[in-house]
Each structure stands twice: as C-alpha cells, then as structure tokens.
Amino acid sequence: MFHSPANCNPKIQLKKLPTEYVKQIYFDTLVFTGESLRHLAAEVGPSQLMIGPDWPIPWEEDPVGHIMNTPELSDDDRYNILGANAIQCLNLKI
C-alpha cells in the first residue's frame, strides 16, 4: 500500500506538530559543508546532532575539524555534538 494523503486515515490525529517529532530524531553531522552543518543545527537544534563514524567510507577527512570549524556552533554545541549527545542518547555510563 502506498502512503499518500488519499490513503491516510483522516481519523488519526497527531498529538503534536510534525516539527516537534523532529526533536526526537538524531542526525549525523556528515553534511559535507559548514553551511549545511549550520543549517542543520539551526533547523533541528545542536542537541539532535552527533558525529558519525563515516565507516566504511570516510566522506569527511577531518570530521572533528568540520565541527570545530563551523563558527555558528558554540563550544557547548561542539562538546555535545562530539560526544555528550551520544552519551545521553545511548544512556552510557562513563
């Protein structure tokens, strides 16, 4: 079955706006440019970003530098993206 407005159940009511659900999703910072990273952080918030391993293909040669060199990110944003967000999301004990 295809999902389209004609095939959706009109009785289903979302409990919150679709944009609110985005705050429950985490995004990899592999976005190729500083402007893309800035835009992603502006749209979903830096708390929803995590540095990914880019394995098995290293798309970004310096993924940490990519985050560190995005001027719109604060030091706290960088700290969280580089590890703290993952620790919280995965409920890791360190």
Buried (B, 14 or more C-beta within 10 A) or exposed (E): EEEEEEEEEEEEEEEEEEEEEEEEEBBEBBBEEBEBBBEBBEEBEBBBBBBBEBEEEEEBEEBEEBBBEBEEBEEEBBBBBBBBBBEEEEEEEE
